Amino acid sequence: MAKLKVLIICSVSYSLINFRKDFIEELVQSGYEVWCAGPDFSKDISDKVKAMGAHPVDFNLQRKGLNPLKDFKSVGELKKILKDIEVDFVFAYTIKPVIYGAFAAQQLNLKIFSLITGLGFTFSGVSLKAKLLGQVSKLLYKLALRKNNVAIFQNVDDQTLFSDQGILPKGQKSYVVNGSGINLDRFEFKEPDEFNKGDRPLNFILIGRLMIEKGIELYLDTAEAIHEKKGNAIFHVVGNPPEHLTELEARLKNLNHKGVIVYHGVQMDVRPYLKAADIFVLPTFYREGVPRSILEALSVGMPIITTKTPGCRETVIESKNGFIIPPKQLPPLIEAASYFLENPDKIEVMGRESRKLAEQKFDVRLVNADLLNIIKQNTA
């Protein structure tokens, strides 16, 4: 019996390595012939995809903004790739691959599995631009999901929004999985230090793209507030802001110079930084599926401070492995951080609960098993 061919479509080729490696390997081991399409494949990434047993395919995709001519060309290019490979079905993730992959697949009457990895800036409504892009995105999603499409969400809130707003057609099959999952062996549990003496500073850490929507300014405000109170804490920042946020870059460097924070910039391997820290903080109001950075911190065994934003609240059992705070509010964030300064003995207890939650809910093997079951149910 011939292997079923699947084309995985992404918007950033390195995400195949960082976020989909385990899933691709699971597909290959399960007997599928896997092809991976994305823009800007480097030789290193191509070699790593091949090492997984898959086949890389480069195609042009403008990641940001809307350019009808370029986007139309992307759809045409995807359609040609699907025909040339003779694909049996498509698996796409992130907004443009989901939408344009669907348009290409529909023309060839191919089934597509659309993984909605959060709704991001365009559904935030934080500005006129976001509201306009949100309306365009909803229309495009609605057109994309209308035929031969199986929608997979990473949290219930996103699934409910798509259903309530009529983006998902009535009767359309949709599923929810627990984020992208986390490799528990790669992000192994760290045995906590003892805090009974309280003679060393606590290390807080924020890791990720340093966007305003992800709460970086609130985190810096918290660091300044606790620094002014002479709190025994160090606030670490790993990541870089977008190029246009020059004022934020200047503030990061200034606070680093003053000793308020330790600014590490972008790091390809964040594990040493997680293992050296005590509490993970992500005060975001950006709608992700489930933030990867939180999953990494859960797996390592750290208490979490995050917000009620969809995708985040799934990662914390209140007061058991961390705290859920309202988004965009500074006092609750300062209060949550101060709690650990006053109760350092809770760090180990909550950290073990975080690891337990990662094992029970976010293990990448469990998530991939769910995805494979969804694929099998809908390709039989």
LUMVEXVEX-732662 format. One record per residue: residue in three letters; x, y, z of N, C-alpha, C in turn. Coordinates in steps of 0.1 Angstrom, whole numbers, plus 5000, padded with zeros to 4 digits. Last residue first. Layout:
<recs>
ALAXYZXYZXYZ...
</recs>
This chain:
<recs>
ALA490450855066490150715064489250695052THR490951105073491551065060491250915057ASN489951155098489451235087490051205074GLN491250995116489750995116489151065103LYS493851065112493450935108491850925107ILE493951325123494251305109493651165104ILE493251275149492451365142492651335127ASN495451115156494151055157493151135149LEU497551295154497451185145496151115145LEU496851475175496851525161496751405151ASP497151305197495851365194495751405180ALA499851255196498951145195497551195191ASN500851505201500951445187500051325185VAL500051535228499551625218499651565204LEU501651325239500151325240499551415230ARG504151415233503751285228502251275229VAL504451655246504351655232503851525226ASP502551725275503651635269503451625254PHE500551865287501251925276502451845270LYS499351715309498551785299499351825286GLN501151585326499751535324499051585313GLU503551725324503551575321502151525318ALA502751985331503451955318503351805315LEU501951935357500951975347501551955333LYS504351865369503251765369502251805358ARG505752105367506251995360505151885359SER504052255385504252295370504652175362GLU504552135409503252125403503252165388ARG507152205412506852055410505452045405GLY506852475416507652425405507352285402MET505452495440504752525428505552475416VAL507552405457506252335457505552365444GLU509652585452509852445449508552375448ILE508352825460508852815447509052665443LYS507652855487506652815478507152785463ASP509752965500509552825502508552765492PRO509553245496510453165487510253015488ASN507553455502507353315504508253225495GLU508353705495507953695509507753545512LEU508953675468509953725477509653705491PHE506453585460507553485460508753535468TYR504953815462504553695469505753595471SER505953985443506354015457505953885466ALA504753895420506153885421506553895436ALA502053965427502353825424503953805426GLU502254245429501854165440502254025439ILE502954325403503954345414503554265426LEU500554235391501854175387502954195398PRO498654405402498554255405499854185401PRO499654665393499654625407499554475409LEU499354665363500654655370500554615384GLN497554525338497454585351498754555359LYS497254375314497454525313497354595326PRO495154105326496054165316496154315317PRO495053975359494354045348495454105339ILE496853665365496553805369495753865357ILE497453365381496853425369496353565373PHE500253205394499253295396498753355382GLY501252865403501553005399500253095401ASN500352615409501652625402501952765398LYS498352715428498952575429500352575422SER497252955423497852935436498452795438GLU495452815396495652935405496152895419ILE497152655373496152625383496352725394VAL498052745341498152775355496952725363THR497552725314498852675319499052685334GLU495252845306495252695306496552635313ARG495753105304495153065317495052905317CYS496853135278497653145290497053075302GLY494753105261495953035258496953035270PRO493353425267493253295262494553225257THR494553595296494453595282494353445277LYS495053625323493853555319493653545304THR498753585326497453655326496253565322THR501253465349500753505335499353555337ILE503853315364502953435366502553475352ILE504652995376504353075364503453195369PRO507452805388506152865390505952965379MET509052545369509052675375507652725378GLY510052315354509552305368509652445375VAL510452255328511652275336511252265351SER507752265320508452145319509752145327LEU507152545323506352435331507252305331ALA508852655305509052685319508352585328GLU507752565281509152535284509352545299LEU505252675282505352535283506752485286ILE505852945280505352905293505452745294SER506752955254507752985264507152945278ARG504552895238505552795239506552825251PRO501252975248502653025246503652915248VAL498852845228499352825242500852865240GLY498053045208497352925211497552885225GLU497753395219498453275213497653155215ARG497053715219496353585218497153485211TYR498453915243498553875229497953735228PHE498954015267497554025263497453995248THR501253885293500853905279499353935277PRO503353855312502153935314501453975301LEU505053605322504653645309503253715310VAL507753465341506653575340506353605325PHE508953215363508753265349507553355348ILE511453195388509953225385509853275370ASP514153125387513253065397511753085393ALA516953035365515953125370515053055380ALA518552855353519252945363518253045370LYS516952725336517452655347518152735358LEU516552925317515452875325515952805338TYR519052945307518553055313517353025322PRO519552695295520352735306519852855314ARG517352705275517352605286518252655298VAL517352845252516952915264517052825276ASP519352885225518952775235518652845248MET519553125213519053015205518652905214GLN518653435225519453325227518753205220VAL518753795223518253665217519153555221GLY519453955255519253955241518653815236HIS519653975282520553875276520353875260TYR519754195308519254185294520154095286VAL518654225339519854165331519254125318ILE517654525355517354405348518754345343VAL518854725370517454685373517154555367GLY521354815364521254695372519854655377LYS521655015346521455055360521354935369HIS521954865322523154945327522954985342ASN519354775320520454685322521654755327LEU518055015316517754945328518854835331ASN519155075291519355165302519155095315LYS518354865275519754885277520054975289LEU515554905276516154775280517654795283ARG515255155265514955135279515555005284ALA516055105238516855205246516555185261GLU514054935231515354885230516254975239LEU511855115233511954995241513354945242GLU512555295212512455345226512555225236THR512355135189513655185193513655235208LEU510654935175510454975189511855025195HIS511354845150510654975151510455025165GLU512354585154513254695150512654835152PRO511054415183511054445169511854575166PRO513354315210512154385205512254405190ASN514553995218514854125213513454185209GLY515453785247514753815235515053955230VAL515153775281515753705270514853725257VAL515753925311514953935299515753865288HIS515453895347516153865334515153885322PHE515754055377514854035366515554015353ILE516453955409517053995396516053965386ALA515854065443515453995431516254045419ASN515054175470516154095467515854005455GLY514054525468513754375469514854295464LYS514154795471515254715475514954565477LYS512154925459511854885473512954805479GLU513254955434513155075443512855045457HIS512854695425514254755426514254875436ILE510154685422510754605432512254645435ALA509854875401509154895414509854815425GLU511454765380511754895386511154915400ALA509954525375511354525379511854655386THR507554645367507654555379509054555384ASP508354755343507754845354507854775367LEU509054525329510054625332509654715344TYR506454415327507554345333508654435338LEU505154615312504754585325505754505333GLU506654585288506754715295506254695310ILE505954325279507354355283507454485291GLY503554215270503654265284505054305289LYS502954155245503354045254503754085268GLU502554395232501354305235501654195244ILE505054485227504254555238503154465242MET507454215224506354295219505654365230LEU509854045223509654155232508654255226ARG509453705221509553825213509053945222GLY510953565252510053565240510353685231ILE510953535287511553495274510553505263LEU511653655319510653665307511453635295ILE512253565352512653565338511453585329PHE513753625385512553625376513053625362ASN515453495410515653525396514353505389LEU516153625443515353545434515453585420PRO519453645459518253705452517453595444ARG520053465489520353495476519153555469ASP519053395514520253485513520753505499GLY517053225524516753355518517853445516LYS517252985536517953095542517553225536ASN515552815522515252835536516052945542PHE515652735496515452875498515252905513GLU517552525475516852545488516752695491ASP516752475440517652515451516852525464PRO515052205424515152335429516252355439GLU516052025396515852015410516052155416LYS514352055366515552085374515152075388PHE513351845339513051905352514351935360GLU514151925305514151835317513951915330PHE513451955277513252055288513051975301ARG513851705265514651825261514651925272ASP511851565277513251515279514151635275LEU509451675270509851675285511251635287ASN508551885246509451765248509951765262ILE505252005246506652025249507351895251GLY502552135225503152035234504652065236SER501152315213502052245204502752135212GLY497852295229499052375224499852285214ASN496052055232496752125242498052195237VAL493452085208494552015214495252105223VAL490152065196491052135204492152045209TYR488452065164489052005175489852095183SER485652055141486752125147487152055160LYS483652035113484451965123485552045128GLN480852235108482252215105482952135116GLY478252305115478552165112479952135109LYS478652625100477852535109478052385105PRO482052735095480652705090479952615100LEU483652975115483552825112482152805107ILE482753225117483953205109484053055105GLY480753305134480353245121481553225112GLN481253375160481353475150481053425135ASP481153125173480153235177480153345166SER483452995162482052935161481053045163PHE485553155169485353115155483953065153LEU485253145198485153275190484853245175THR485652875203484352935206484153065198GLN488352845196487352765190485952825191ASP489553025214489653045200488552975192ASP488852895239488453025236488453065221VAL490252645239488752645237488252785233ASN493252625220492552655232491052665229GLN494152545196495052515207494452565220PHE492252385170492552495178493452455190ILE491752285137492252245150492752365158ALA489452215112490052315120490452255133VAL489552085081489352035095490152135104ASN487852135050488852185061488452125074ASN486352135027487452035029488452065040LYS485452475031485452355023486652265026ARG485752705047484352665042484352525035LEU488052825055487552715063486252655058ALA488453045038489452935038488852805045LEU486453225044486553165030487353045030LYS487053275070485753225067485753155053TYR489653395068489453265075488153195071LEU488853625055489753535048489653395055LEU487253755074486753715061487553615054LYS489153775095487953695097487353655084SER491053955083491453815087490253725089VAL489554185081490054125069490353975072GLN489154235108487954215099488354145086GLY491754275117490954165122489754135113LEU492654495103493254365100492354255105LEU490954675118490854665103491454525099LYS491954645144490554625141490354595126ALA494654715141494354575145492854545142LYS494354985134494954895124494654755128LEU493255085157492455085145493054995135SER494154855184494354975176493354975164VAL493454625197494154735205494354865198GLY492254395187491454515188492054635195SER493354145184493454205197492554325199PHE493454005161492253995168492254065182THR496054065152494854105144493554095151PHE497853955170497654105170496354135163GLY496553625178497553725176497053875176LEU495353375178494753475170495653605169GLY496653035177496353165183495953265173THR497052855156497952865167497852995174ILE495152635141495052775145495852795157LEU495752425116496052435130496052585133SER493852255093494252395097494452405112PHE494152025069493952035084494652165088ILE492351975039493452045046493052045061LYS491851775010491551795024492651875031LEU491451894977492251824987491751865001ASN490552014953489651924961490451834971LEU492052204942492452064938491551964946GLN491152424954491152424939491452284934GLN491652384981490252374976490252364961ALA494452424982493852284984492452274978ALA494552704979495252614970494652474970PHE493152785002492752834988493352744977ALA494652675022493252625020492852665006GLY497052815020497052665018495652615015TYR496053065027496553045013496652895010ILE495353005055494453065045494853035031VAL497552875067496252825068495352875057PRO499753055060499652915055498352855055LYS498753285075498853285060498953145054ILE498553195103497453245096497653235081THR499652855114499753005114498953065102TYR499852555094499752625107500252775106ALA498452275077499052415077498852475091PHE498551995058498552035072499252175073VAL496851815033497651935037497451955052PHE496951505013496251605022497251705027ASP498251394992496951344996496151435005VAL500051544964499751534978498351474981GLU501851554942500651464942500251434957ILE503751724936504051624946502951514947ASP502451894918503751824914504051704924LYS500251984932500051904920501351824917LEU501452134953500552024956500351934944ILE502952324938503652224946502752104949LYS500752464926501752384917502452284925LYS499652574949498852484941499752404932LEU501752744957501352624965500552524957GLU501652924936502852844938502552724947GLY499153044940499452974928500652884929VAL499553164965498553054963498852974951SER501553344958501853234968500853124967LYS500253514941501253434936501653314945PHE498553634960497953554949498953464943ASP500453774974499753664981499053574971LYS501353964956502253864961501553744967LEU498854104952499554044941500453934945PRO498054184978497254094970497954024959ASN499554205006499954244993499154144983LEU499454275039498654215028499054285015GLY501754165066501054265057500254195047LYS504353925065503654025071502854115061ARG505553725048504953685061504053795067GLN505153625017505353745024504753725038LEU506653345003505553395012505953515019ASN507753104980507753244984506453284992PHE509152794991508252874983508153014988ASP510952484992510952634994509852694985VAL510652195009510252264996510152414999PRO512151905023511852045023511552095009HIS510851595035511451665023511051815023ALA511851395063510951465055511651535043GLY513551285082512851185072511851255063MET515051445097513751395103513051295094ALA516951525079517351425089516151375097LYS515551705064515851585058516251475068VAL515551915083514251855079514551725072LYS518351965084517651915096516251855093ASP518752055058519451935062518751875075SER517252295059516952185049517552055054ILE518652435078517352395081516852285072ASP521152465064521152405078519752355081LYS520452605042520952475040520852395053SER517252775047518752775047519152625045PHE514352865032515052755038516552775036ASP512353075026513653095031514352985038PRO509052935035509953035028511353035035GLY507952595031508052715038509052815031ALA506752265033506852385025506952515034CYS507551935035507452055043507752185035TRP506251615034506851725027506651845035VAL506251275042506051415047506951505039GLU504450995041505451065034505351215036TYR503750805070503350905061504650955053GLY504250625091504150575077503750675067SER504950695116503650645114503350605100GLN507350825113507350695119505950625118VAL506351065102507250975094507250835100LEU504851165123504251135111505051035102GLU506951205142505851105145505151075132GLU508551395129509051265132508051165135ILE506651605131507051555118507651415119PHE506451635159505251605151505651545137ASP509051715166508451595171507251545163LYS509251965151510151845149509551715154ARG507852195154507152085148508051955146PHE509352405166507952375171507352245165ASN511952415155511752455168510352405174ILE511652315128512652265137512252285152LEU509752475118509652325115510552255125SER510552725121509552675131509352525129TYR512252795101512852735113511852685123SER510452895081511052755080511652705092VAL507453035086508853055089509452915090SER504952935079505353075074506753105077CYS504252605064504552705076504952835070ILE502652315057502952445052503152535065ILE503151985048503052075059503452215055LEU501651745029502451875028502151955040VAL501651395028501151515034502151635032LYS500751095012501651215012500951335019LEU500550765023499850895021500851005022LYS502350505006502250595017501350715013ALA500650224991501450344990501250435002MET500849885000500050005000500950135000
</recs>
